[in-house]
Amino acid sequence: MHKRTVYNQNKVWYNFFVKKFALLTTSLCALLGASLCLSGVAYAESDGLDYYPETFLKEVSLENAKDYAVSGEKLAILRDTDICEYSNGALTAYECENKTVKSVYYAPDGALCYGNDNGVYYYETDEKADITVETDFFIDGYGYRVNDETGFVTVFDNQPPYDPTPLEGYTNLKKCENKAYAVNGGSLYELVGKEPRKVTFNYLDYTVVQKILTGGVKDALANTVENPSFVSLKQDAFATEVDLDGDNGEYFKTGNTLVIGKDEKAATALLLAKTGADDGISLVMVSDGTKCVCYIMRTADASPVNRTGAIKEMNKNATVTVADGFVYTLPFVSASTHLKTEGREYKIKSGDALKVVGEVTKADNPELLRDFYKVELSKKGETPLYGYVPIGYVSLFSYVEPPQTETPDPDYTEENIVRPAVLILLVVILALSAGGYVIFVFSSGKTKKDKRK
């Protein structure tokens, strides 16, 4: 339809576009899975990273892909065995081994299509699509074609003198949704008249966090933290799940990478340790009250929380009430935080005596999954050790001297009181009677002498 209109308006353009050109004869390189990270991160897969990337956004590269198509915010790239579609920051791969795909397109409704020697078809249904393939065309008064000799795109004015303008370095001309596109240096450009404008498609690639070095994390977790530290998590920052107890050699065993505030709602976390270059990686634990998850993230995105009273001092004696248990270097239950002495885990058992010197509770620190006591472990002649145990592991007690009590006489009766009382009364009466008699005797003799005189 466009060619017929060109002929009616200008016979010169008709003669120019009579020739048919092969569709995108220049090869485009396959999209590299770890191509150009926007943050400038250089990643050597064999070495692993000693820092956590600031961003995981990458710019899509079209080098050495076989074909491409654009529809709004979507970009499809044909590679050797599949079609990769980039949309809304995500990458989706579509297999095309059984479809004999030689080109890609988008239908007017945005559906993905593919082309081969027999025509253009919808990818999902393999039904034929009504799509006109144009290798040279007019858009907004400008004509576009590929120079046979140089392979570069040439733009022509639709008005006399019809001067051609070569765009050196720009290849792989294609019309998508009534717009002209070309590729230069692996990047996509929209051709607006004779002016190329770069079109950027970004996606998230988390492959680099599969090899983050643990560094000195194991040693850091083996040392008891005197006072727990808590951090505030930056909104929209990236964080990657880690399994502390999973054995992955010298690298963290990682899971999903999430966005704080979107995928992970926690605003604060317990700081477990720091590692990486200049302590640039923070290892944190967040809890929703029923379970906890550990993450690694940039230390710059985990700022310290100033909190007084995170731990309350105590001075109590306690007895272990669990059959067997461990002491932890942090208020966090994990095999990686077991307190060790001479390389061996310090175990406690029922009946062991402990001294409780502090208490760390969920009420004061909502980042925790459970309440803990900070305990002192001491043996005669040895330096005391300190660690944390869940409150349920021990029972507190205080020694109080019992009050003095009299032991009652087992033979006590009321008759035993009356008898000695009567005897004592008789003795008193007899003593008084004897005294009175003596006084009478002596006084009567003196009276007789007076009478004689």
C-alpha positions in Angstrom: 0.0 0.0 0.0 2.8 2.4 0.8 4.6 1.6 -2.4 1.6 2.2 -4.5 1.1 5.6 -2.9 4.7 6.5 -3.5 4.4 5.7 -7.2 1.4 8.0 -7.6 3.1 10.9 -5.8 6.5 10.6 -7.2 7.7 8.4 -10.1 11.3 9.0 -9.0 10.6 7.1 -5.7 8.8 4.4 -7.6 11.9 3.8 -9.7 14.1 3.9 -6.6 12.0 1.3 -4.7 11.4 -1.1 -7.5 14.3 -3.2 -6.4 13.6 -5.7 -3.7 16.1 -6.0 -1.0 16.8 -9.1 1.2 15.4 -8.8 4.6 18.1 -8.1 7.2 20.9 -9.9 5.5 23.5 -8.8 8.1 23.7 -11.1 11.1 23.1 -9.8 14.6 24.9 -11.5 17.5 23.1 -13.6 20.1 22.1 -11.8 23.2 24.6 -12.3 25.9 23.0 -13.4 29.2 25.5 -11.3 31.2 25.9 -8.3 28.9 26.7 -4.7 30.0 25.4 -4.1 33.5 24.3 -0.4 33.8 26.1 0.0 37.1 29.4 -0.8 35.4 29.9 -4.0 37.4 32.6 -6.3 35.9 31.8 -9.9 36.8 34.2 -12.8 36.4 32.2 -16.0 36.8 35.2 -18.0 37.9 36.1 -15.7 40.8 32.9 -14.6 42.3 32.1 -11.2 43.8 33.4 -9.7 47.0 30.7 -6.9 46.9 26.9 -6.8 46.4 25.8 -5.0 43.2 24.0 -1.7 43.5 21.6 -2.6 40.7 20.8 -5.7 38.6 19.5 -3.8 35.6 21.1 -4.6 32.3 20.7 -3.1 28.9 19.6 -5.5 26.1 22.2 -5.9 23.5 21.3 -6.8 19.9 24.7 -7.8 18.8 24.7 -11.0 16.6 21.0 -11.7 17.0 19.3 -12.8 13.8 16.3 -10.5 13.8 14.2 -8.3 16.1 10.8 -6.7 16.4 9.4 -3.9 18.5 5.9 -3.3 19.9 5.5 -0.5 22.4 7.5 -1.5 25.5 8.2 -5.0 24.2 11.3 -6.2 22.2 11.6 -9.6 20.7 15.0 -10.9 19.5 15.6 -14.0 17.4 18.5 -16.1 18.5 19.8 -19.4 17.3 17.3 -21.7 18.9 14.7 -19.4 20.6 13.1 -16.0 20.7 13.8 -13.8 23.7 11.1 -11.2 24.6 11.9 -8.3 27.0 8.9 -6.7 28.7 8.5 -4.8 31.9 12.0 -5.6 33.1 11.5 -9.3 32.6 13.0 -11.8 30.1 10.9 -14.6 28.6 12.4 -17.2 26.2 10.3 -19.0 23.6 11.6 -22.2 22.0 11.4 -22.2 18.2 13.3 -25.3 17.2 10.3 -26.9 15.4 9.0 -23.7 13.7 11.8 -23.0 11.2 11.9 -19.4 12.3 13.8 -16.9 10.2 12.4 -13.6 11.4 10.2 -12.1 14.2 7.3 -9.7 14.2 4.5 -8.3 16.3 0.8 -8.4 15.2 -1.2 -5.1 15.5 -2.6 -6.5 18.8 0.9 -7.1 20.2 0.9 -10.9 19.7 4.3 -12.4 19.0 4.7 -13.7 15.4 7.5 -15.5 13.4 8.3 -15.6 9.8 9.7 -18.3 7.5 9.9 -19.0 3.8 6.1 -19.6 3.7 4.9 -16.5 5.4 4.3 -15.0 8.9 2.5 -17.0 11.7 1.3 -16.4 15.2 3.7 -18.0 17.7 1.1 -19.4 20.0 -1.3 -21.0 17.4 0.9 -21.3 14.3 -2.0 -19.7 12.4 -1.1 -17.4 9.5 -0.9 -13.7 10.4 -1.9 -10.8 8.1 1.4 -8.9 8.3 3.0 -7.2 5.3 6.8 -7.4 5.2 8.4 -4.3 4.0 12.2 -3.9 3.4 12.0 -0.3 2.1 9.3 2.2 3.1 8.1 5.8 3.7 7.4 7.2 7.1 6.4 10.9 7.7 7.8 12.1 4.4 11.1 10.2 4.6 12.2 7.1 2.6 14.3 4.4 4.2 16.3 1.6 2.5 19.6 -0.3 2.9 22.5 0.6 0.5 23.4 -2.6 -1.4 27.1 -1.7 -1.4 27.7 -0.5 2.1 24.9 -2.3 4.0 24.2 0.9 5.9 20.8 2.6 6.1 20.1 5.5 3.7 17.4 8.1 4.3 15.8 10.1 1.4 13.8 13.2 1.5 10.4 12.9 -0.1 10.7 16.3 -1.7 13.1 17.6 -4.4 16.0 17.3 -4.7 15.6 13.9 -3.0 19.1 14.0 -1.5 20.1 10.7 0.1 21.7 10.8 3.6 23.7 7.7 4.5 23.7 6.7 8.2 27.1 5.1 8.6 27.2 2.2 11.0 23.4 1.8 11.1 22.3 -1.6 9.8 19.4 -4.0 10.1 16.6 -1.6 9.0 13.1 -2.7 10.0 9.6 -1.1 10.2 7.7 -1.8 13.3 4.3 -0.1 14.2 4.9 2.5 11.5 8.3 3.5 12.9 11.8 2.9 11.4 14.4 1.1 13.5 18.1 0.2 12.9 20.9 -1.2 14.9 24.3 0.4 15.6 27.0 -1.2 17.9 24.5 -3.7 19.4 22.1 -0.9 20.4 18.7 -0.2 19.0 17.8 3.2 17.4 14.6 4.7 16.2 15.1 6.7 13.0 13.1 9.9 13.3 13.6 11.4 9.8 17.4 11.5 9.5 18.0 11.6 13.3 18.7 8.3 15.1 17.4 8.2 18.7 18.6 5.4 21.0 15.9 3.1 22.4 16.9 1.3 25.6 15.3 -1.9 26.9 16.4 -2.9 30.4 15.9 -6.2 32.3 16.8 -7.6 35.7 19.6 -10.2 35.7 20.4 -11.8 39.1 22.9 -14.4 37.9 25.8 -12.6 39.5 24.6 -13.1 43.0 24.9 -16.9 42.6 28.6 -16.5 43.3 29.0 -14.0 46.1 32.0 -14.8 48.3 31.3 -15.5 52.0 34.7 -14.0 53.0 35.0 -13.9 56.8 31.3 -14.4 57.6 31.8 -17.8 59.3 34.5 -16.4 61.6 32.3 -13.4 62.4 29.3 -15.6 63.3 31.5 -17.7 65.6 32.2 -14.7 67.9 29.6 -13.8 70.5 28.1 -10.3 70.0 28.1 -8.4 73.2 25.0 -6.3 72.3 22.8 -7.1 69.3 22.7 -4.6 66.5 19.7 -3.7 64.4 19.6 -2.0 61.0 17.1 -0.1 58.9 16.5 -1.4 55.4 16.5 1.1 52.5 13.3 1.1 50.5 13.6 -0.2 46.9 17.1 -1.7 47.7 17.9 -5.2 46.5 18.4 -8.2 48.9 19.2 -11.8 48.2 18.1 -14.7 50.3 20.9 -16.9 51.7 20.9 -20.2 53.5 23.5 -19.8 56.2 23.6 -23.5 57.0 23.7 -24.6 53.4 27.2 -25.8 52.2 28.1 -24.0 49.1 31.9 -23.9 49.5 33.3 -20.4 49.6 30.2 -18.8 48.2 26.8 -18.0 49.8 24.1 -20.4 49.0 21.6 -17.9 47.5 17.9 -18.0 46.7 15.6 -15.3 45.3 16.6 -11.7 45.0 13.9 -9.3 46.3 13.2 -5.6 46.5 12.8 -4.1 50.0 9.4 -2.5 50.5 7.9 -4.5 47.6 8.8 -8.1 47.8 10.1 -7.9 51.4 7.9 -5.7 53.7 10.3 -5.7 56.7 11.7 -2.2 57.4 14.3 -3.3 60.0 16.4 -6.4 60.6 18.9 -8.0 63.0 22.5 -7.5 61.8 24.3 -10.8 61.8 27.7 -9.9 60.3 29.5 -7.9 57.6 31.8 -9.1 54.9 33.2 -8.3 51.5 35.4 -5.5 50.4 35.5 -2.8 53.1 32.6 -4.6 54.8 30.4 -3.6 51.9 28.1 -6.6 52.3 25.7 -7.0 55.3 24.2 -10.2 56.4 20.8 -9.6 58.1 17.9 -11.6 59.5 14.2 -10.5 59.2 11.3 -12.1 61.0 7.5 -11.8 60.6 6.9 -13.4 64.0 6.4 -16.9 62.7 9.5 -17.5 60.6 12.8 -15.8 59.7 14.8 -15.2 56.5 18.4 -14.2 56.1 19.5 -11.8 53.3 22.7 -10.4 52.0 22.6 -6.8 50.7 24.7 -3.7 50.4 25.9 -2.3 53.8 25.0 1.2 52.3 21.4 0.0 52.2 21.4 -1.2 55.8 21.9 1.8 58.1 22.3 1.3 61.9 19.3 1.8 64.2 20.0 3.7 67.4 18.1 1.8 70.0 18.6 1.9 73.8 17.5 -1.0 75.9 17.9 -3.6 73.3 19.3 -5.8 76.0 18.3 -5.6 79.7 21.0 -6.4 82.3 20.2 -9.2 84.8 22.0 -11.2 87.5 20.2 -14.4 88.0 21.1 -18.0 88.4 19.5 -20.6 86.2 19.3 -24.3 85.4 19.1 -25.8 82.0 15.7 -27.5 81.5 16.1 -29.0 78.0 17.6 -32.4 77.5 20.3 -31.2 75.1 20.8 -27.8 73.5 23.3 -25.2 72.2 24.4 -21.8 73.1 24.4 -19.2 70.3 26.6 -16.3 69.5 23.6 -14.1 68.5 20.0 -14.1 69.5 19.3 -16.2 66.4 19.0 -19.9 66.3 21.2 -21.4 63.5 23.8 -24.0 63.2 26.1 -21.2 62.0 25.7 -19.3 65.2 26.6 -22.2 67.6 29.1 -21.1 70.2 32.3 -23.1 69.8 35.2 -23.8 72.1 38.5 -25.1 70.6 36.6 -25.7 67.4 33.8 -27.8 69.0 30.3 -26.8 69.6 29.5 -25.9 73.2 26.6 -28.1 74.4 24.3 -27.7 77.4 22.1 -30.4 79.0 19.4 -30.6 81.6 20.6 -29.6 85.1 23.6 -27.5 84.0 23.9 -24.3 86.0 24.1 -21.0 84.2 24.3 -17.4 85.1 21.9 -15.1 83.3 23.4 -11.6 82.7 20.9 -10.2 80.2 17.6 -10.5 78.4 16.7 -9.7 74.8 13.0 -9.8 74.0 10.7 -9.5 71.0 8.8 -6.9 72.9 11.8 -4.6 72.8 13.2 -5.9 69.5 10.5 -6.9 67.0 13.1 -8.1 64.6 13.6 -11.3 66.7 11.8 -14.5 66.2 11.9 -15.4 70.0 13.1 -14.2 73.4 16.7 -14.9 74.5 18.8 -14.8 77.7 22.4 -13.7 77.5 24.3 -16.2 79.7 27.7 -16.5 81.3 29.3 -19.9 81.1 32.2 -20.4 83.6 34.3 -23.2 84.7 36.8 -23.1 87.6 40.1 -21.7 86.5 38.8 -20.8 83.0 37.8 -17.5 81.3 34.0 -17.1 81.3 32.2 -17.6 78.0 29.1 -15.6 76.9 26.3 -16.5 74.6 22.6 -16.5 74.0 20.0 -19.2 74.7 16.2 -19.1 74.1 14.3 -18.3 77.2 12.6 -21.7 77.1 16.0 -23.5 77.5 16.5 -22.5 81.2 14.6 -21.9 84.4 15.6 -19.0 86.7 15.9 -19.4 90.4 17.1 -17.2 93.4 18.4 -18.7 96.7 16.5 -17.4 99.8 17.5 -18.5 103.4 14.5 -20.3 104.9 13.1 -18.7 108.2 13.9 -20.4 111.6 11.1 -22.7 112.9 10.6 -24.5 116.3 10.3 -28.2 116.3 7.1 -29.1 118.3 7.2 -31.7 121.1 5.5 -34.8 119.9 4.4 -35.7 123.4 2.9 -32.2 124.1 -0.6 -32.1 125.9 -2.4 -29.5 128.1 -2.0 -31.9 131.1 1.8 -31.6 130.8 1.4 -27.8 131.6 -1.0 -28.2 134.6 1.1 -30.7 136.6 4.4 -28.7 136.8 2.4 -25.5 137.6 0.7 -27.2 140.6 4.0 -28.5 141.9 5.7 -25.1 141.6 2.7 -23.5 143.5 3.0 -26.1 146.3 6.8 -25.5 146.6 6.1 -21.7 146.9 3.5 -22.3 149.6 5.8 -24.6 151.6 8.6 -22.1 151.3 6.5 -19.3 152.6 5.1 -21.4 155.4 8.6 -22.4 156.6 9.7 -18.8 156.5 6.7 -17.7 158.5 7.3 -20.4 161.1 10.9 -19.4 161.6 10.0 -15.7 162.1 7.3 -16.8 164.7 9.7 -18.9 166.6 12.3 -16.1 166.9 9.8 -13.5 167.7 8.1 -15.5 170.5 11.3 -16.0 172.5 12.1 -12.3 172.6 8.6 -11.6 174.0 9.1 -14.0 176.9 12.4 -12.2 177.9 10.6 -8.8 178.0 7.9 -10.2 180.2 10.6 -11.4 182.8 12.1 -8.1 182.9 
